């Protein structure tokens, strides 16, 4: 099959368009601190490998542990708030004490 001149010209333009588009993608990737598409693909491979080393069960377990710890901390905070309120009540002079002090003056 012989290629005619218009078909070759169209293929040349499409190739140039693809090369320009690839260059634009490379430029956009580079503006985000990555040295082009090849480095982006290498980083993606590294991320995939790193994520593969972390099991879903491990993430579920640690998330549950964090939630338990947060629940305990919230309970402790509530207890400390109650203790603060109790201390405030106990350290305030009572009305009876205040009236005794006024009458002794």
C-alpha positions as CSV (number, residue, x, y, z in Angstrom):
1,X,0.0,0.0,0.0
2,X,1.5,3.3,-1.0
3,X,0.9,6.4,1.0
4,X,-0.1,9.4,-0.9
5,X,1.1,12.9,-0.1
6,X,-2.0,14.2,1.7
7,X,-2.0,11.2,4.0
8,X,1.7,11.7,4.7
9,X,1.1,15.3,5.5
10,X,-1.7,14.5,7.8
11,X,0.4,12.0,9.6
12,X,3.2,14.5,10.0
13,X,0.8,17.1,11.5
14,X,-0.6,14.6,13.9
15,X,2.9,13.6,15.0
16,X,3.8,17.2,15.5
17,X,0.6,17.8,17.5
18,X,1.4,14.8,19.7
19,X,5.0,16.0,20.2
20,X,3.7,19.5,21.2
21,X,1.1,18.0,23.6
22,X,3.8,15.7,25.2
23,X,6.0,18.8,25.6
24,X,3.1,20.7,27.2
25,X,2.5,17.8,29.6
26,X,6.2,17.7,30.5
27,X,6.1,21.5,31.1
28,X,3.1,21.2,33.4
29,X,4.6,18.3,35.4
30,X,7.9,20.3,35.7
31,X,6.1,23.3,37.1
32,X,5.1,21.1,40.1
33,X,8.7,20.3,40.9
34,X,9.1,17.0,39.0
35,X,11.7,16.8,36.3
36,X,9.3,15.7,33.5
37,X,7.2,12.7,32.8
38,X,9.9,10.0,33.2
39,X,10.6,11.2,36.7
40,X,6.9,11.4,37.5
41,X,6.5,7.8,36.4
42,X,9.5,6.7,38.5
43,X,8.0,8.5,41.5
44,X,4.6,6.8,40.9
45,X,6.4,3.4,40.8
46,X,8.2,4.2,44.1
47,X,4.9,5.3,45.7
48,X,3.2,2.1,44.5
49,X,6.0,0.0,46.0
50,X,5.9,1.8,49.3
51,X,2.1,1.5,49.5
52,X,2.4,-2.2,48.7
53,X,4.6,-2.6,51.8
54,X,1.8,-1.4,54.0
55,X,-1.0,-3.9,54.6
56,X,-4.6,-2.8,54.7
57,X,-5.0,-4.8,57.9
58,X,-2.2,-2.8,59.5
59,X,-3.9,0.5,58.6
60,X,-7.2,-0.7,60.0
61,X,-5.5,-1.8,63.2
62,X,-3.6,1.4,63.7
63,X,-6.7,3.5,62.9
64,X,-8.7,1.5,65.5
65,X,-5.9,2.1,68.1
66,X,-5.9,5.8,67.4
67,X,-9.7,5.9,67.8
68,X,-9.4,4.0,71.1
69,X,-6.8,6.4,72.4
70,X,-8.8,9.5,71.3
71,X,-11.8,8.1,73.1
72,X,-9.8,7.6,76.3
73,X,-8.4,11.1,76.0
74,X,-11.9,12.6,75.6
75,X,-13.0,10.7,78.7
76,X,-10.0,12.0,80.6
77,X,-10.7,15.5,79.5
78,X,-14.3,15.2,80.7
79,X,-13.1,13.9,84.1
80,X,-10.6,16.7,84.4
81,X,-13.3,19.2,83.6
82,X,-15.5,17.7,86.3
83,X,-12.5,17.9,88.7
84,X,-12.0,21.6,87.8
85,X,-15.7,22.3,88.5
86,X,-15.5,20.5,91.8
87,X,-12.4,22.3,92.8
88,X,-14.0,25.6,91.9
89,X,-17.1,24.8,94.0
90,X,-15.0,23.6,97.0
91,X,-12.6,26.6,97.0
92,X,-15.3,29.2,96.7
93,X,-16.3,30.6,100.1
94,X,-19.8,29.5,100.9
95,X,-22.6,32.0,101.6
96,X,-22.7,30.9,105.2
97,X,-18.9,31.6,105.6
98,X,-19.3,35.0,104.0
99,X,-22.2,36.0,106.2
100,X,-20.2,34.9,109.3
101,X,-17.2,37.0,108.3
102,X,-19.5,40.0,107.7
103,X,-21.1,39.6,111.2
104,X,-17.8,39.3,112.9
105,X,-16.6,42.6,111.4
